[in-house]
């Protein structure tokens, strides 16, 4: 391979003609598929081009560049996380990759798995959870499914991309041990279980260095300590120096979005004057070629036709399993005796809300509505609230054929209350749009929706609230309503999934992957640093919570959340018994789960570390989703990843399990223990 050929593989362009970025008259190679990115191949050596698509929640079609090209739109990442079901994640990854491959894309830019450190982050809906074990296992399973379809999977954004505010200049400062025990552990578990061909670094800085030029993250942790074999690609517009190559970055993506094609002429000049090592150039290329070969994109054969109906069924199943029943004072499932139902809320008569940005999908039934919100900054033009076709009103009417369904748009409290007063049951759909590039300043519902709920609840004692949000929200009306359902952004089949849960066709089994706080006063940062300042204002943010993200922070500080991590109700109830705890090189447990209620359903027993020698050390140690018929029992075993019992010792670069008494709980959520146990662990050090 010549050096010119090597350099051709280490940078690529965004395959969209965006005004102001790049040469609009540039002639593209014949095999370009318009989308997120393109890296030319080397035909003389049989090396195919890399054709990349955004695909966090389905194959995207930004700005409709591929005429009439639609794809399955999955529920939000938090909805997937709420399933606590790695097999569903694997199926989702395979689904998206199959549709990507059908369009001749061979790299999937999905794999979003940053921990949700701040419930106001505009991009949380793409991610999985606040916990490293849950995010790591689910993210790794999705990547594994992607690569089973012969498409290169990605894990992103490495690392600490916890807010969208000033994301290019946000410097997250945190100690090494805390970082390794939280966000990095999530990525480490995902890499071990999913073996992604590529890692995408983040826009933000970490401890003073840009994530895409961060020697500690890329060279030390990823490639040296974890022995990662794939390649590191930049996020689009995240490179600001040719020196990033020496710091561990292997490929500059979307190069026309940067000030220069840094991995072109500037890096060639460094190679010529000896300030850049030729062996490192070969290493960059070898990593790319290795992943192409390992995943199989160099030997693609004919693909089976894509089963779009089957994919829609999978989208429906993820949505059903991801819906979380937060509260139920006996009003759900909807009784067959309800003769009239008022459905209230913006656009509930036409569709379900989706999140925005580079993950925005265009499903086969299209968008029912688009609301161009706009705003300042580079991502302002992406800020368009969109509803997927499929009306909740229609789905509820079909699921409850004996009831009359009346719709009110929820514009005015008095009108909404009048509609509610005429009905046996009132269902209020509330929306909070989240989008890449923007954070929410607080947890409040916008557009006066709290007042609508309060008025409806006063007019009708059987009021149900359905949340279509990408984050937790404040609920000043919580005690006034009978039921609360977290539907997240439920994807293209969301209306059907919501109706199925409300009417009892499906027994809800989702569990919260993120803590719902009482208010922002309970968060590590009560306001978002630098929020409201001009885009790209430099800001240094101390991650004072360290490894105590989400429920760990609440437990450490003795705070009671509104709804805890792992919380979720069912239309049946489950009993736990026979907890046995054993030690050794790690901790393991056995327990029996029994469906003690009248309906078939699924439970998610959760094992937590509570204390070490009496000191609070809250951590999720294991979980398993279990489906049981009424009266059915099952015994399950959980073996704990020893890193979850350990602290990272920076002096020796080793994980260390402290000798002592470890107290554990088998729980329904992070704050709802059922059975307790303990075991003495012997001291142990290990590298990975």
C-alpha positions as CSV (number, residue, x, y, z in Angstrom):
1,X,0.0,0.0,0.0
2,X,1.4,3.4,-0.9
3,X,1.4,6.3,1.5
4,X,-1.2,8.1,-0.6
5,X,-3.5,5.1,-0.3
6,X,-2.9,5.0,3.5
7,X,-3.8,8.6,3.8
8,X,-7.0,8.1,1.8
9,X,-8.3,5.8,4.5
10,X,-7.7,8.0,7.5
11,X,-10.1,10.8,6.6
12,X,-13.5,11.1,4.9
13,X,-16.2,13.6,4.2
14,X,-19.8,14.1,5.2
15,X,-21.8,12.8,2.3
16,X,-24.3,15.7,2.4
17,X,-24.0,18.9,0.4
18,X,-24.5,21.4,3.2
19,X,-24.3,25.1,2.3
20,X,-21.1,26.7,3.7
21,X,-19.3,23.4,4.3
22,X,-17.0,22.0,1.6
23,X,-17.0,22.5,-2.1
24,X,-20.6,22.1,-3.4
25,X,-19.4,21.2,-6.8
26,X,-17.1,18.4,-5.7
27,X,-17.6,15.3,-7.8
28,X,-18.3,12.4,-5.6
29,X,-17.2,8.8,-6.3
30,X,-19.9,6.6,-7.9
31,X,-20.4,4.5,-4.8
32,X,-21.2,7.3,-2.4
33,X,-24.5,6.7,-0.6
34,X,-25.7,10.1,0.6
35,X,-25.7,10.1,4.4
36,X,-23.4,10.8,7.3
37,X,-20.0,9.9,5.9
38,X,-17.8,8.4,3.2
39,X,-14.2,7.2,3.1
40,X,-12.9,6.1,-0.3
41,X,-11.8,2.5,-0.8
42,X,-8.7,1.2,-2.6
43,X,-10.1,-0.8,-5.6
44,X,-6.7,-2.1,-6.7
45,X,-6.4,-4.0,-3.3
46,X,-10.0,-4.9,-3.0
47,X,-10.6,-2.5,-0.1
48,X,-14.2,-1.3,-0.2
49,X,-15.2,2.3,0.7
50,X,-16.6,3.0,4.1
51,X,-20.2,4.2,3.7
52,X,-21.5,5.5,7.1
53,X,-25.0,6.3,8.3
54,X,-26.3,7.8,11.5
55,X,-28.5,5.1,13.0
56,X,-28.9,5.5,16.8
57,X,-32.6,4.7,16.5
58,X,-32.9,3.5,12.9
59,X,-31.3,4.3,9.6
60,X,-31.6,8.1,9.0
61,X,-32.3,10.0,5.9
62,X,-31.1,13.6,6.8
63,X,-32.9,16.3,4.9
64,X,-34.5,13.6,2.7
65,X,-31.4,13.3,0.5
66,X,-32.4,9.8,-0.5
67,X,-35.7,10.3,-2.2
68,X,-38.6,8.3,-0.7
69,X,-36.2,6.3,1.5
70,X,-37.8,5.3,4.8
71,X,-36.6,3.0,7.5
72,X,-37.9,1.4,10.7
73,X,-37.8,4.0,13.5
74,X,-37.2,2.4,16.9
75,X,-38.1,3.8,20.3
76,X,-35.7,6.0,22.2
77,X,-32.5,4.6,23.7
78,X,-33.9,5.1,27.2
79,X,-37.0,3.0,26.2
80,X,-34.6,0.3,25.1
81,X,-32.7,0.6,28.4
82,X,-36.0,0.4,30.3
83,X,-36.5,-3.1,28.9
84,X,-33.5,-4.4,30.9
85,X,-33.3,-7.0,28.1
86,X,-30.0,-7.4,26.2
87,X,-31.6,-9.7,23.8
88,X,-34.0,-7.0,22.7
89,X,-31.0,-4.7,22.2
90,X,-29.3,-7.3,20.1
91,X,-32.4,-7.7,17.9
92,X,-32.6,-3.9,17.6
93,X,-29.0,-3.7,16.5
94,X,-29.5,-6.5,13.9
95,X,-32.6,-4.8,12.6
96,X,-31.0,-1.4,12.0
97,X,-27.9,-3.0,10.5
98,X,-29.9,-5.1,8.1
99,X,-31.7,-2.0,6.8
100,X,-28.4,-0.1,6.6
101,X,-26.8,-2.9,4.6
102,X,-29.8,-3.0,2.2
103,X,-28.9,0.7,1.4
104,X,-25.2,-0.3,0.9
105,X,-24.1,1.3,4.2
106,X,-21.4,-0.7,5.9
107,X,-20.7,1.4,9.0
108,X,-23.5,2.1,11.6
109,X,-22.9,5.2,13.7
110,X,-25.2,4.0,16.5
111,X,-23.9,2.8,19.8
112,X,-24.7,5.9,21.9
113,X,-24.1,4.9,25.5
114,X,-22.9,7.8,27.5
115,X,-24.1,7.7,31.0
116,X,-27.1,10.0,31.6
117,X,-25.4,12.2,34.3
118,X,-27.7,15.1,33.8
119,X,-31.5,14.6,33.3
120,X,-31.6,17.9,31.3
121,X,-29.2,16.7,28.6
122,X,-30.9,17.1,25.2
123,X,-29.3,13.9,23.9
124,X,-30.2,11.5,26.8
125,X,-33.0,10.0,24.8
126,X,-30.4,8.4,22.5
127,X,-28.5,6.9,25.4
128,X,-29.4,3.9,27.5
129,X,-29.1,4.6,31.2
130,X,-27.3,6.1,34.2
131,X,-25.7,2.8,35.2
132,X,-22.4,1.4,33.8
133,X,-23.5,-2.3,33.9
134,X,-26.9,-1.7,32.3
135,X,-25.5,0.6,29.6
136,X,-22.5,-1.7,29.0
137,X,-24.5,-4.9,28.6
138,X,-27.3,-3.3,26.5
139,X,-24.9,-1.3,24.4
140,X,-22.6,-4.3,23.8
141,X,-25.6,-6.5,22.8
142,X,-26.8,-3.9,20.3
143,X,-23.3,-3.7,18.8
144,X,-23.1,-7.5,18.6
145,X,-26.4,-7.6,16.7
146,X,-25.2,-4.9,14.3
147,X,-22.1,-6.9,13.5
148,X,-23.9,-10.2,13.2
149,X,-25.6,-8.5,10.1
150,X,-22.1,-7.8,8.6
151,X,-22.1,-4.1,9.4
152,X,-19.4,-2.4,11.5
153,X,-20.7,-1.2,14.8
154,X,-19.7,1.9,16.8
155,X,-19.7,2.8,20.4
156,X,-20.0,6.5,21.1
157,X,-19.3,9.2,22.4
158,X,-16.0,8.4,24.1
159,X,-16.2,9.9,26.7
160,X,-18.2,12.1,29.2
161,X,-20.4,13.7,26.5
162,X,-23.0,14.4,29.3
163,X,-24.4,17.7,28.1
164,X,-25.1,19.4,24.8
165,X,-24.5,22.9,26.1
166,X,-21.3,24.2,24.6
167,X,-20.4,20.7,23.7
168,X,-17.3,21.6,21.7
169,X,-15.8,23.6,24.6
170,X,-17.2,21.8,27.6
171,X,-14.3,20.5,29.7
172,X,-15.4,17.7,32.0
173,X,-12.9,17.4,34.9
174,X,-13.0,14.2,36.9
175,X,-10.5,11.9,38.8
176,X,-9.2,8.9,37.0
177,X,-10.6,6.3,39.5
178,X,-14.1,7.8,39.3
179,X,-14.0,8.0,35.5
180,X,-12.9,4.3,35.2
181,X,-15.6,3.2,37.7
182,X,-18.4,4.9,35.8
183,X,-18.5,6.1,32.1
184,X,-15.4,4.2,31.1
185,X,-16.6,1.0,32.7
186,X,-19.8,1.2,30.6
187,X,-17.7,1.5,27.4
188,X,-15.3,-1.3,28.6
189,X,-18.2,-3.7,29.2
190,X,-19.7,-2.9,25.8
191,X,-16.4,-3.3,24.0
192,X,-15.8,-6.7,25.7
193,X,-19.3,-8.0,25.0
194,X,-19.9,-6.4,21.6
195,X,-16.4,-6.0,20.1
196,X,-17.2,-2.9,18.0
197,X,-15.2,-2.3,14.9
198,X,-15.0,1.4,15.7
199,X,-15.2,3.9,18.6
200,X,-16.3,7.4,18.0
201,X,-14.7,10.0,20.3
202,X,-16.7,13.0,21.7
203,X,-16.8,16.7,21.0
204,X,-16.1,17.8,24.6
205,X,-12.8,18.0,26.5
206,X,-11.9,15.6,29.3
207,X,-9.5,16.9,32.0
208,X,-8.3,19.7,29.7
209,X,-7.8,17.8,26.4
210,X,-10.2,17.4,23.5
211,X,-11.7,13.9,23.6
212,X,-10.6,13.2,20.0
213,X,-7.0,14.2,20.8
214,X,-6.9,12.8,24.3
215,X,-3.8,10.7,24.8
216,X,-5.0,9.3,28.1
217,X,-8.4,8.2,26.8
218,X,-7.3,6.9,23.4
219,X,-3.8,5.6,23.8
220,X,-3.6,4.8,27.5
221,X,-7.0,3.5,28.4
222,X,-8.5,2.3,25.1
223,X,-5.5,0.9,23.2
224,X,-3.0,0.1,26.0
225,X,-5.1,-1.0,29.0
226,X,-8.1,-2.4,27.2
227,X,-6.1,-3.7,24.2
228,X,-8.8,-2.4,21.8
229,X,-8.1,-3.7,18.3
230,X,-10.4,-1.5,16.2
231,X,-10.1,2.1,15.1
232,X,-11.1,5.4,16.7
233,X,-13.0,7.8,14.4
234,X,-13.7,11.4,15.3
235,X,-17.1,12.9,15.7
236,X,-18.1,15.1,12.8
237,X,-16.3,18.5,13.2
238,X,-14.3,17.4,16.3
239,X,-10.7,17.6,15.0
240,X,-8.6,20.7,15.5
241,X,-5.0,19.5,14.9
242,X,-3.0,17.0,13.0
243,X,-1.4,16.1,16.3
244,X,-4.6,14.2,17.2
245,X,-3.1,11.3,15.2
246,X,-0.3,10.9,17.7
247,X,-2.8,11.2,20.5
248,X,-4.7,8.1,19.4
249,X,-7.2,9.3,16.8
250,X,-7.2,7.0,13.7
251,X,-9.6,8.7,11.3
252,X,-10.9,12.2,10.8
253,X,-14.7,12.1,10.0
254,X,-16.7,14.7,8.1
255,X,-13.5,16.5,7.3
256,X,-15.2,19.4,5.6
257,X,-16.7,20.4,8.9
258,X,-13.3,21.0,10.4
259,X,-11.1,24.0,9.7
260,X,-8.8,21.8,7.7
261,X,-8.5,18.3,6.4
262,X,-6.0,17.7,9.2
263,X,-5.3,14.1,8.3
264,X,-4.4,15.2,4.7
265,X,-1.7,17.7,3.8
266,X,-0.9,18.8,7.4
267,X,-0.3,15.2,8.6
268,X,1.7,14.4,5.4
269,X,3.9,17.4,6.2
270,X,4.6,16.0,9.6
271,X,5.4,12.6,8.1
272,X,7.9,14.3,5.8
273,X,9.7,16.3,8.5
274,X,9.8,13.3,10.9
275,X,7.5,14.7,13.5
276,X,5.0,12.0,12.8
277,X,6.0,8.3,12.9
278,X,5.4,6.1,9.8
279,X,4.7,3.2,12.1
280,X,1.8,5.1,13.6
281,X,0.4,5.8,10.1
282,X,0.5,2.1,9.4
283,X,-1.1,1.3,12.7
284,X,-4.0,3.7,11.9
285,X,-4.7,2.0,8.6
286,X,-4.2,-1.5,10.0
287,X,-6.9,-0.9,12.6
288,X,-9.4,0.2,10.0
289,X,-8.6,-2.8,7.7
290,X,-8.7,-5.2,10.6
291,X,-12.2,-4.2,11.6
292,X,-13.4,-4.3,8.0
293,X,-12.1,-7.9,7.7
294,X,-13.2,-9.0,11.2
295,X,-16.8,-7.9,10.6
296,X,-16.9,-9.1,7.1
297,X,-17.6,-6.0,5.0
298,X,-14.8,-7.0,2.7
299,X,-16.7,-10.2,1.8
300,X,-20.2,-9.1,1.4
301,X,-22.5,-11.5,-0.4
302,X,-26.1,-11.2,-1.4
303,X,-28.4,-10.3,1.5
304,X,-31.8,-11.7,2.2
305,X,-34.7,-9.3,1.6
306,X,-35.4,-7.1,4.5
307,X,-38.5,-8.1,6.4
308,X,-40.0,-4.7,7.1
309,X,-43.2,-6.2,8.7
310,X,-41.0,-8.2,11.0
311,X,-39.0,-5.1,11.8
312,X,-42.2,-3.2,12.7
313,X,-43.1,-6.0,15.0
314,X,-39.7,-5.7,16.8
315,X,-40.1,-2.0,17.1
316,X,-43.5,-2.6,18.7
317,X,-42.1,-5.2,21.1
318,X,-39.3,-2.8,22.2
319,X,-41.9,-0.1,22.8
320,X,-44.2,-2.4,24.8
321,X,-41.3,-3.7,27.0
322,X,-39.9,-0.2,27.5
323,X,-43.0,1.6,28.7
324,X,-42.8,2.1,32.5
325,X,-45.9,2.3,34.7
326,X,-44.8,4.8,37.3
327,X,-48.0,5.1,39.2
328,X,-51.3,3.2,39.3
329,X,-54.1,3.8,41.9
330,X,-56.3,1.2,40.4
331,X,-57.4,2.9,37.2
332,X,-55.2,0.7,34.9
333,X,-55.7,-1.4,33.0
334,X,-58.7,0.5,31.6
335,X,-61.9,-1.2,32.7
336,X,-64.2,-2.6,30.0
337,X,-66.9,-0.7,31.8
338,X,-65.5,2.7,30.7
339,X,-68.0,3.9,28.2
340,X,-66.3,7.2,27.4
341,X,-62.6,8.2,27.2
342,X,-61.3,11.8,26.8
343,X,-57.9,11.8,25.1
344,X,-56.2,15.2,25.7
345,X,-52.9,16.6,24.4
346,X,-51.0,18.1,21.5
347,X,-51.2,16.0,18.3
348,X,-52.4,12.9,20.1
349,X,-55.0,12.6,17.3
350,X,-52.2,12.2,14.7
351,X,-49.0,10.7,16.1
352,X,-46.3,10.2,18.7
353,X,-43.4,12.5,19.4
354,X,-39.8,11.6,18.5
355,X,-36.5,13.1,19.5
356,X,-34.4,15.3,17.2
357,X,-31.0,15.7,15.7
358,X,-28.8,13.3,13.8
359,X,-30.8,10.3,15.1
360,X,-34.1,11.5,13.6
361,X,-35.8,8.8,11.6
362,X,-38.2,8.8,8.8
363,X,-40.5,5.7,9.2
364,X,-42.5,4.0,6.4
365,X,-45.7,5.8,7.4
366,X,-43.9,9.1,7.5
367,X,-44.2,12.1,9.8
368,X,-47.6,13.1,10.9
369,X,-46.4,16.6,11.7
370,X,-43.3,18.7,11.7
371,X,-42.8,21.8,13.9
372,X,-39.8,23.9,12.9
373,X,-38.7,25.2,16.3
374,X,-35.4,26.5,15.1
375,X,-32.8,28.3,17.3
376,X,-29.3,29.7,17.3
377,X,-26.1,27.7,16.7
378,X,-24.9,25.0,14.3
379,X,-27.7,22.6,15.2
380,X,-30.5,25.2,15.0
381,X,-31.7,23.9,11.6
382,X,-32.0,20.4,13.0
383,X,-34.4,21.6,15.7
384,X,-37.6,20.4,14.2
385,X,-40.1,18.5,16.4
386,X,-41.6,15.6,14.5
387,X,-44.4,13.2,15.3
388,X,-44.4,9.7,13.8
389,X,-47.7,8.8,12.1
390,X,-50.0,6.6,14.1
391,X,-52.5,8.3,16.3
392,X,-52.9,7.3,20.0
393,X,-56.6,8.3,19.7
394,X,-57.1,5.7,17.0
395,X,-55.2,3.1,18.8
396,X,-57.1,3.6,22.0
397,X,-60.4,3.5,20.2
398,X,-59.5,0.3,18.5
399,X,-58.3,-1.3,21.7
400,X,-61.4,-0.2,23.6
401,X,-64.2,-0.6,21.0
402,X,-67.0,-0.3,23.6
403,X,-66.0,3.2,24.5
404,X,-66.5,6.6,22.8
405,X,-63.2,8.4,22.4
406,X,-63.3,12.2,22.4
407,X,-60.2,14.3,21.6
408,X,-59.2,17.7,22.9
409,X,-55.8,19.3,21.8
410,X,-55.0,20.6,25.3
411,X,-54.6,24.2,24.4
412,X,-56.7,25.6,27.2
413,X,-57.2,24.3,30.7
414,X,-60.9,25.1,30.7
415,X,-61.6,23.3,27.4
416,X,-59.6,20.3,28.5
417,X,-61.4,20.2,31.8
418,X,-64.8,20.3,30.0
419,X,-63.8,17.3,27.8
420,X,-62.6,15.4,30.8
421,X,-65.7,16.1,32.8
422,X,-67.8,14.4,30.1
423,X,-65.8,11.2,30.2
424,X,-65.4,8.2,32.5
425,X,-61.6,8.3,32.1
426,X,-59.3,11.1,30.9
427,X,-55.9,10.3,29.3
428,X,-53.6,13.3,29.0
429,X,-50.6,13.0,26.6
430,X,-47.8,15.4,27.5
431,X,-44.8,16.1,25.3
432,X,-41.3,17.4,25.9
433,X,-39.2,17.6,22.8
434,X,-35.4,17.0,23.3
435,X,-32.8,17.4,20.5
436,X,-29.1,17.1,19.9
437,X,-27.3,20.4,20.3
438,X,-29.6,21.8,23.0
439,X,-30.2,21.1,26.7
440,X,-33.4,21.9,28.7
441,X,-32.8,24.5,31.4
442,X,-35.0,22.6,33.9
443,X,-37.3,19.6,34.3
444,X,-40.6,21.4,33.7
445,X,-43.0,20.5,31.0
446,X,-43.2,23.3,28.4
447,X,-46.2,25.1,26.9
448,X,-48.4,25.2,30.0
449,X,-49.0,21.4,30.1
450,X,-48.8,21.3,33.9
451,X,-51.9,23.6,34.1
452,X,-53.7,21.3,31.6
453,X,-53.1,18.2,33.8
454,X,-54.1,20.0,37.0
455,X,-57.4,21.2,35.4
456,X,-58.2,17.8,34.0
457,X,-57.4,16.0,37.3
458,X,-59.8,18.4,39.1
459,X,-62.5,17.7,36.5
460,X,-62.1,13.9,36.4
461,X,-60.9,11.7,39.3
462,X,-59.8,9.0,36.8
463,X,-57.0,10.9,35.1
464,X,-54.1,9.1,33.5
465,X,-50.9,11.0,32.3
466,X,-48.8,9.5,29.4
467,X,-45.3,11.1,29.2
468,X,-43.7,11.4,25.8
469,X,-40.4,12.7,26.9
470,X,-36.7,12.1,26.4
471,X,-35.9,12.7,30.1
472,X,-37.4,12.8,33.5
473,X,-39.8,15.7,34.2
474,X,-41.1,17.5,37.2
475,X,-44.6,16.5,38.2
476,X,-46.3,19.1,40.5
477,X,-49.6,17.3,39.8
478,X,-48.4,13.8,40.7
479,X,-50.6,13.4,43.7
480,X,-53.7,14.6,41.8
481,X,-53.8,11.9,39.1
482,X,-54.5,8.2,39.3
483,X,-51.8,6.8,36.9
484,X,-48.6,7.9,35.2
485,X,-47.1,6.1,32.3
486,X,-43.6,6.9,30.9
487,X,-43.8,6.1,27.2
488,X,-40.5,7.9,26.3
489,X,-40.3,8.5,22.5
490,X,-41.9,5.2,21.6
491,X,-41.0,5.0,17.9
492,X,-43.1,4.3,14.9
493,X,-45.3,1.7,16.6
494,X,-45.7,3.8,19.7
495,X,-49.4,4.5,19.6
496,X,-50.2,0.8,19.4
497,X,-47.8,0.0,22.3
498,X,-49.3,2.7,24.5
499,X,-52.8,1.5,23.8
500,X,-51.8,-2.1,24.5
501,X,-50.4,-1.2,27.9
502,X,-53.3,1.1,28.9
503,X,-55.9,-1.5,28.0
504,X,-54.1,-4.5,29.6
505,X,-53.4,-6.4,26.4
506,X,-49.8,-6.0,27.5
507,X,-48.7,-6.2,31.1
508,X,-46.2,-3.4,31.6
509,X,-42.7,-4.6,32.5
510,X,-40.4,-1.6,31.9
511,X,-38.1,-0.4,34.6
512,X,-36.6,3.1,34.9
513,X,-33.1,3.3,33.5
514,X,-32.7,6.8,34.9
515,X,-33.7,8.4,38.2
516,X,-36.6,10.8,38.3
517,X,-35.6,13.5,40.8
518,X,-38.0,15.5,42.9
519,X,-36.4,18.7,41.5
520,X,-33.2,20.1,40.1
521,X,-32.2,20.9,43.7
522,X,-31.4,17.2,44.2
523,X,-28.9,17.2,41.3
524,X,-25.1,17.5,41.6
525,X,-25.4,20.8,39.5
526,X,-28.6,22.6,40.1
527,X,-28.0,24.7,37.0
528,X,-26.2,23.7,33.8
529,X,-22.8,25.4,33.7
530,X,-22.6,28.1,31.0
531,X,-26.3,27.5,29.9
532,X,-27.5,30.5,27.8
533,X,-24.0,31.7,26.9
534,X,-23.0,32.1,23.2
535,X,-22.2,28.8,21.4
536,X,-18.6,27.5,22.1
537,X,-18.1,29.5,25.3
538,X,-15.3,27.7,27.1
539,X,-16.5,26.2,30.4
540,X,-14.8,23.9,32.9
541,X,-17.2,21.6,34.8
542,X,-16.1,19.6,37.9
543,X,-17.9,16.3,37.9
544,X,-18.3,16.4,41.7
545,X,-20.4,13.3,41.7
546,X,-17.5,11.3,40.4
547,X,-18.6,7.7,40.0
548,X,-21.8,8.3,41.9
549,X,-24.1,8.9,38.9
550,X,-27.8,8.9,39.3
551,X,-29.1,6.5,41.9
552,X,-25.6,6.3,43.5
553,X,-25.6,10.0,44.1
554,X,-29.1,9.9,45.7
555,X,-28.1,7.0,48.0
556,X,-24.7,8.6,48.9
557,X,-26.5,11.9,49.8
558,X,-29.5,10.3,51.5
559,X,-31.9,11.8,49.0
560,X,-35.3,10.4,48.2
561,X,-36.1,10.6,44.4
562,X,-39.5,11.0,42.9
563,X,-39.1,7.6,41.1
564,X,-36.0,5.5,41.6
565,X,-33.8,3.8,39.1
566,X,-35.2,0.4,38.4
567,X,-38.8,1.3,39.4
568,X,-41.7,0.0,37.4
569,X,-45.1,-1.3,38.3
570,X,-47.0,-4.3,36.8
571,X,-50.6,-5.5,36.6
572,X,-49.5,-8.6,38.6
573,X,-47.1,-8.9,41.5
574,X,-44.0,-11.0,42.2
575,X,-42.5,-12.6,45.3
576,X,-38.9,-13.3,45.9
577,X,-37.5,-16.1,48.2
578,X,-34.5,-18.3,48.8
579,X,-31.8,-15.7,48.4
580,X,-28.3,-17.3,48.8
581,X,-25.1,-15.3,48.6
582,X,-21.7,-16.7,48.1
583,X,-18.2,-15.2,47.8
584,X,-14.9,-16.3,46.2
585,X,-13.2,-14.5,43.3
586,X,-16.5,-12.6,42.9
587,X,-19.9,-12.6,44.4
588,X,-22.8,-14.7,43.2
589,X,-26.4,-15.2,44.2
590,X,-29.3,-17.5,43.6
591,X,-32.9,-16.6,44.2
592,X,-36.4,-17.7,43.3
593,X,-39.0,-15.5,41.6
594,X,-42.7,-16.3,41.7
595,X,-45.6,-14.7,39.9
596,X,-48.0,-14.4,42.8
597,X,-50.6,-12.4,40.9
598,X,-53.5,-13.2,38.5
599,X,-51.8,-12.2,35.2
600,X,-48.9,-13.4,33.2
601,X,-46.1,-10.8,33.3
602,X,-42.4,-10.1,33.3
603,X,-40.3,-9.0,36.3
604,X,-36.8,-7.6,36.6
605,X,-35.2,-8.7,39.9
606,X,-32.3,-6.4,40.6
607,X,-29.2,-7.1,42.8
608,X,-27.5,-4.2,44.4
609,X,-24.4,-3.7,46.5
610,X,-25.5,-1.6,49.5
611,X,-22.6,-1.5,51.9
612,X,-19.0,-2.5,52.4
613,X,-18.2,-2.9,56.1
614,X,-21.3,-0.8,56.8
615,X,-20.2,2.1,54.5
616,X,-22.8,3.0,51.8
617,X,-21.5,1.8,48.4
618,X,-24.6,1.6,46.1
619,X,-24.1,-0.2,42.8
620,X,-26.2,-2.4,40.5
621,X,-24.6,-5.8,40.5
622,X,-26.9,-7.8,38.3
623,X,-30.4,-8.2,36.9
624,X,-32.5,-10.5,34.8
625,X,-35.8,-10.1,33.0
626,X,-38.0,-13.1,33.8
627,X,-41.4,-13.9,32.2
628,X,-43.8,-15.9,34.3
629,X,-47.3,-17.3,34.1
630,X,-49.6,-16.8,37.1
631,X,-48.2,-19.0,39.9
632,X,-45.1,-19.9,38.0
633,X,-41.7,-19.8,39.8
634,X,-38.2,-19.7,38.4
635,X,-34.8,-19.9,40.1
636,X,-32.1,-17.6,38.6
637,X,-28.4,-17.2,39.3
638,X,-26.4,-14.0,39.0
639,X,-22.6,-13.9,38.9
640,X,-21.3,-10.4,39.5
641,X,-18.6,-8.7,37.4
642,X,-15.8,-8.2,40.0
643,X,-15.2,-4.7,38.8
644,X,-18.6,-3.7,40.3
645,X,-17.3,-4.8,43.7
646,X,-14.0,-3.0,43.4
647,X,-12.3,0.4,43.4
648,X,-9.8,1.4,40.8
649,X,-6.4,2.0,42.3
650,X,-4.6,4.6,40.2
651,X,-1.2,4.0,42.0
652,X,-1.0,0.4,40.7
653,X,-3.4,0.7,37.7
654,X,-5.4,-2.2,39.1
655,X,-8.9,-2.9,40.3
656,X,-8.9,-3.7,44.0
657,X,-11.6,-5.6,46.0
658,X,-11.3,-4.7,49.6
659,X,-11.5,-7.4,52.1
660,X,-14.6,-7.1,54.3
661,X,-18.3,-7.7,54.7
662,X,-20.4,-6.9,51.6
663,X,-24.1,-6.2,52.1
664,X,-26.4,-6.8,49.2
665,X,-30.1,-6.5,48.5
666,X,-32.4,-8.2,46.1
667,X,-34.7,-5.3,45.1
668,X,-37.6,-4.1,43.0
669,X,-35.7,-0.8,42.4
670,X,-32.7,1.0,43.8
671,X,-34.8,2.2,46.8
672,X,-37.1,-0.8,47.3
673,X,-35.2,-3.8,48.8
674,X,-37.0,-7.0,49.4
675,X,-34.3,-9.5,50.6
676,X,-30.9,-8.8,52.1
677,X,-27.8,-10.8,52.4
678,X,-24.1,-10.5,53.0
679,X,-20.8,-12.2,52.4
680,X,-17.2,-11.8,53.4
681,X,-14.9,-11.0,50.4
682,X,-11.2,-11.6,50.5
683,X,-8.8,-8.9,49.2
684,X,-8.0,-9.2,45.5
685,X,-6.3,-7.1,42.8
686,X,-6.7,-7.6,39.1
687,X,-5.9,-5.7,35.9
688,X,-9.1,-5.8,33.8
